[in-house]
Amino acid sequence: MQSFSITVFDGDGIGPEIMAPTLGLLRKLAGTAATYDLNFDSHPMGAGHYAQTGQALPRASLDAARASDAILLSAMGLPDIRYPDGTEITPQIDIRIALDLYAGVRPVRIVPGHPTPLHAPGPVDFVLIRESTEGLFHTKGKGTVTKDHATETLQITRDTSEKLFRFAFALAAQRKASGRGEGRVTCVDKANVFRAFAFFREIFDAEAARHPDLIADHAYVDAMALWMVTRPQTFDVMVTENMFGDILSDLGAGLMGGLGLAPSGDIGDHNAVFQPCHGTAPDIAGRGIANPLAMILSAAMMLDWLAVRGNNAELAADGQRLREAVEAVLTEGRVLTRDLGGNASTEEAAAAVAAKL
């Protein structure tokens, strides 16, 4: 029996409302598992905690996250609570930098029957990997602003880029071995305009040369925005800079039907955070109508990651079961929350997933 410690951050706004049923589903799975157990430990973090204490990410919370096997984080931030410079409270970004979680994994998956605005021939199943610690986010909170101009600095380093591309090609190889992808990695950049992205592409090509069994190609980010809409079924793994990934991941969420279906993982060499891509929706907080599916799918990604780390086949199977249960609810279309065109409550949507398990 393997035991895994999970640090939990409930988040702000609708965060606690979608975290609670997700933990219930994880406890349901672990309760019947023969080879693993999950131990959850909640800690404070977020805009609400900042408003009360002046700390968005307390040192004790960060230390607990660093020491745990995985981190499950719900939606963070509140638009009315800001730092003195006017920017929003974003400890979810701070923790990526503090723990060097350089690979932001954003899966985009559309199965038959899935309610989506996209009319694509056949299923869509690709993964966008967003570098999560540098790029245009490098000077977050440290940019220069004067009366007449403002400057933010984009940074791309060889060390981080090499780790990022190794991760991308390893994921493509895993997907190819499982039959979910063709083993293609697409570097998304703007190398025709910026020297920094030409540098980024050069490092990508060097890593690609180490994987002759996989396919490597390139796309400019503006063209990729078009192709994600017109031919998303042709992509497997794409990897890009932080800001480009931030934008394209929301486009990917739109293809799936909205941010309420968009899970994510931010992964480093030693730690990983799993959280939904959407915000805290304070306008509906406390009403019990938030969509929990992105949070649940993020938990499934956590099980997948723990399965690889622990070489545990049951964890991998349960991660797949949880993901397929969500997909079954979407395909049936009977129990959907309001953002997906239904009228189900948060608890009803989670219960429908539990029933599929």
C-alpha positions in Angstrom: 0.0 0.0 0.0 1.5 3.3 -1.1 0.5 6.4 0.8 0.5 9.8 -0.9 0.3 13.2 0.9 -1.8 15.8 -0.9 -1.6 19.5 0.0 -5.0 21.1 -0.6 -5.7 24.8 -1.2 -9.4 25.5 -1.3 -9.1 28.8 -3.1 -11.4 31.9 -3.4 -14.9 32.5 -4.6 -16.3 29.2 -6.0 -13.0 27.5 -5.1 -14.2 25.7 -1.9 -17.5 24.7 -3.6 -15.8 22.8 -6.4 -13.0 21.4 -4.2 -15.3 19.7 -1.7 -17.0 17.3 -4.2 -13.7 16.6 -5.9 -12.1 15.5 -2.6 -15.2 13.3 -2.1 -14.6 11.6 -5.4 -10.9 11.1 -4.7 -11.8 9.6 -1.3 -14.3 7.3 -3.0 -11.6 6.0 -5.3 -8.9 5.6 -2.6 -11.4 4.0 -0.3 -11.7 1.0 -2.5 -8.1 0.9 -3.7 -5.9 -2.0 -2.9 -2.5 -0.4 -3.6 -2.7 3.2 -2.6 -4.1 5.7 -0.1 -4.5 9.5 -0.3 -4.0 11.8 2.7 -5.3 15.4 2.3 -4.0 18.3 4.3 -5.5 21.8 3.8 -3.6 25.0 4.1 -4.4 28.7 3.6 -3.6 30.6 0.4 -5.3 33.1 -1.8 -6.8 36.6 -2.0 -9.1 36.0 0.9 -6.3 35.1 3.1 -4.3 38.1 1.9 -7.2 40.4 2.8 -7.1 39.0 6.3 -3.4 38.6 7.0 -1.4 40.5 4.3 0.0 37.2 3.0 -1.2 35.5 -0.2 1.1 32.4 0.1 2.3 31.9 3.7 5.7 30.3 4.2 4.2 27.4 6.1 1.8 26.7 3.3 4.6 26.8 0.7 6.7 24.5 2.9 3.8 22.0 3.2 3.3 22.1 -0.5 7.0 21.5 -1.2 7.1 18.5 1.2 3.9 16.8 -0.2 3.6 14.3 -3.0 1.2 16.5 -5.0 -0.7 19.8 -4.7 -4.4 20.2 -5.4 -5.3 23.8 -5.9 -8.7 25.3 -6.6 -9.5 28.7 -8.3 -7.6 31.6 -6.8 -7.9 35.4 -6.7 -10.7 38.0 -6.3 -10.9 41.0 -8.6 -11.6 43.4 -5.8 -8.6 42.4 -3.7 -5.4 43.6 -5.2 -1.8 44.5 -4.3 -0.9 48.2 -3.8 0.4 48.3 -7.4 -3.1 47.4 -8.7 -2.3 43.9 -9.8 -4.5 40.9 -8.7 -3.5 38.4 -6.0 -2.1 35.4 -7.9 -0.3 33.0 -5.5 -1.0 30.3 -8.1 1.7 31.9 -10.2 4.0 32.5 -7.3 3.9 28.8 -6.3 4.9 27.8 -9.8 8.0 30.0 -9.6 8.8 29.1 -6.0 8.7 25.3 -6.8 10.1 25.6 -10.4 7.0 24.1 -12.0 8.2 24.9 -15.5 5.8 22.7 -17.5 2.3 23.9 -17.6 0.2 21.0 -19.0 -3.1 22.0 -20.6 -5.0 19.0 -22.2 -7.6 19.7 -24.8 -9.9 16.7 -25.4 -13.2 16.5 -27.2 -15.0 13.1 -27.4 -18.1 12.2 -29.5 -21.2 13.7 -28.1 -19.2 16.3 -26.2 -21.1 19.7 -26.2 -18.6 22.1 -28.0 -18.9 25.1 -30.3 -16.4 23.4 -32.6 -17.5 21.2 -35.5 -14.4 19.1 -36.0 -14.3 15.9 -37.9 -13.4 13.2 -35.4 -12.2 13.4 -31.8 -9.7 16.1 -30.6 -7.0 15.0 -28.2 -3.9 17.2 -27.9 -1.8 18.7 -25.0 -0.5 22.3 -24.9 2.6 22.6 -22.7 3.1 26.2 -21.5 6.4 27.1 -19.9 5.3 28.4 -16.5 8.1 30.2 -14.8 9.7 32.8 -17.2 8.9 34.2 -20.6 6.9 37.4 -20.5 5.9 36.6 -16.9 9.5 36.9 -15.9 9.1 40.5 -14.5 5.6 40.0 -13.0 5.4 42.6 -10.2 8.9 44.0 -11.1 8.3 45.8 -14.4 9.3 49.5 -14.8 6.5 52.0 -15.1 7.1 55.8 -15.4 4.8 58.7 -16.5 5.6 58.2 -20.1 6.4 54.5 -20.6 6.1 51.0 -19.2 8.6 48.1 -19.7 8.3 44.4 -19.0 11.1 42.0 -19.9 10.6 38.6 -21.6 13.2 36.1 -20.5 14.0 32.7 -22.0 16.8 30.6 -20.5 18.6 27.6 -21.9 18.3 25.7 -18.7 14.5 26.0 -18.3 13.9 25.5 -22.1 16.0 22.3 -22.2 13.9 20.9 -19.3 10.7 22.0 -20.9 11.5 20.4 -24.2 12.7 17.2 -22.6 9.3 17.0 -20.8 7.4 17.7 -24.0 9.2 14.9 -26.0 8.8 12.5 -23.1 5.1 13.2 -23.0 4.8 12.7 -26.7 6.5 9.4 -26.4 4.2 8.3 -23.6 1.1 9.3 -25.6 2.4 7.4 -28.7 3.0 4.3 -26.6 -0.5 4.5 -25.2 -2.1 5.0 -28.7 -3.3 8.5 -27.8 -0.9 10.4 -30.2 1.3 10.0 -33.2 4.4 11.2 -31.3 4.5 14.7 -32.7 5.8 17.8 -30.9 5.1 21.2 -32.3 7.1 24.2 -31.1 4.9 27.3 -31.1 6.9 30.6 -31.2 7.4 33.9 -33.0 10.9 33.1 -34.3 10.4 35.1 -37.4 10.3 38.4 -35.5 12.0 38.0 -32.1 15.6 36.8 -31.4 14.5 35.4 -28.1 12.1 33.0 -29.9 14.8 32.1 -32.5 16.9 31.1 -29.5 13.9 29.1 -28.1 13.5 27.3 -31.4 17.2 26.5 -31.6 17.0 24.7 -28.3 13.9 22.9 -29.4 15.6 21.6 -32.5 18.6 20.4 -30.5 16.2 18.3 -28.3 14.3 17.1 -31.3 17.5 15.7 -32.8 17.7 13.4 -29.8 14.3 11.8 -30.7 14.5 10.4 -34.2 11.5 8.2 -33.5 9.3 11.2 -32.9 8.1 14.0 -35.2 9.1 17.6 -34.6 7.7 20.6 -36.3 7.1 24.4 -35.8 4.3 26.9 -36.0 4.1 30.6 -35.5 1.7 31.5 -32.7 -0.7 33.5 -34.8 -1.0 30.7 -37.3 -1.5 28.2 -34.4 -4.4 30.3 -33.1 -6.0 29.7 -36.5 -5.2 26.1 -36.8 -6.4 25.2 -33.4 -9.9 26.2 -34.6 -9.7 24.9 -38.2 -7.9 21.6 -37.7 -7.3 20.8 -34.0 -7.5 17.1 -34.6 -4.1 17.2 -36.3 -2.1 18.1 -33.2 -0.6 16.0 -30.5 1.8 17.9 -28.2 2.6 21.6 -28.6 5.0 23.5 -26.5 5.3 27.3 -26.1 6.4 30.3 -24.1 4.5 31.4 -21.0 2.3 34.2 -22.3 1.6 32.5 -25.6 0.6 29.4 -23.7 -1.6 31.5 -21.4 -3.6 32.8 -24.4 -3.7 29.5 -26.4 -4.8 27.5 -23.4 -7.9 29.6 -23.1 -8.6 29.1 -26.8 -8.3 25.4 -26.1 -10.8 25.7 -23.3 -13.1 27.4 -25.7 -12.9 24.6 -28.1 -14.0 22.2 -25.4 -17.0 24.3 -24.5 -15.6 26.7 -21.9 -13.2 27.1 -19.0 -15.4 24.9 -16.8 -14.0 21.9 -18.7 -10.3 22.9 -18.7 -8.0 21.2 -16.2 -4.3 21.8 -15.8 -1.1 20.7 -14.2 2.0 22.7 -13.5 4.8 20.2 -13.2 8.5 20.4 -12.2 11.2 17.9 -11.4 10.0 17.4 -7.8 6.6 18.9 -7.3 3.3 19.4 -9.2 0.2 21.5 -8.8 -3.1 20.5 -10.3 -5.9 23.1 -10.7 -8.8 24.2 -13.0 -7.9 26.9 -15.5 -11.0 29.0 -14.8 -11.3 31.9 -12.3 -13.1 32.2 -9.0 -16.5 33.6 -10.4 -17.4 35.7 -7.4 -20.7 36.6 -9.0 -22.0 33.0 -8.5 -20.0 32.1 -5.4 -22.1 30.6 -2.6 -25.0 29.7 -4.9 -24.1 26.1 -5.5 -24.2 26.3 -9.3 -20.5 26.3 -10.2 -19.2 23.7 -12.7 -16.9 21.3 -10.8 -15.8 19.3 -13.9 -12.5 21.2 -14.5 -11.6 20.6 -10.9 -12.4 16.9 -11.1 -10.5 16.5 -14.4 -7.5 18.3 -12.7 -7.7 15.6 -9.9 -7.6 12.9 -12.6 -4.4 14.5 -14.0 -3.0 14.4 -10.4 -3.7 10.6 -10.2 -2.0 10.1 -13.6 1.1 12.0 -12.4 1.2 10.1 -9.1 0.8 6.8 -11.0 4.0 7.6 -13.0 5.9 8.8 -9.9 4.9 5.7 -7.9 4.8 3.2 -10.8 1.3 2.3 -9.6 -1.0 0.8 -12.2 -4.1 1.1 -10.1 -3.6 4.9 -9.7 -3.3 5.1 -13.5 -6.5 3.1 -14.0 -8.4 5.3 -11.5 -7.2 8.5 -13.2 -8.5 7.1 -16.4 -11.8 6.0 -14.8 -12.4 9.5 -13.3 -11.7 11.2 -16.7 -13.9 8.8 -18.5 -16.7 9.3 -15.9 -16.6 13.0 -16.6 -16.7 12.4 -20.4 -19.6 10.0 -20.0 -21.6 12.7 -18.2 -20.8 15.2 -20.9 -21.7 12.8 -23.7 -25.1 12.0 -22.1 -25.8 15.7 -21.6 -28.5 15.2 -19.0 -26.7 16.6 -16.0 -24.9 19.7 -17.0 -24.3 23.0 -15.2 -25.6 26.3 -16.5 -22.3 27.3 -18.3 -22.8 24.1 -20.4 -26.5 24.8 -21.2 -28.0 22.8 -18.3 -29.4 23.6 -14.9 -27.6 21.1 -12.6 -26.1 22.2 -9.4 -22.5 21.7 -8.4 -23.4 18.8 -6.2 -25.7 17.2 -8.9 -22.9 17.4 -11.5 -20.4 15.8 -9.1 -23.0 13.1 -8.1 -23.5 12.3 -11.8 -19.7 11.7 -12.1 -19.8 9.6 -8.9 -22.6 7.5 -10.4 -20.5 6.8 -13.5 -17.7 5.5 -11.3 
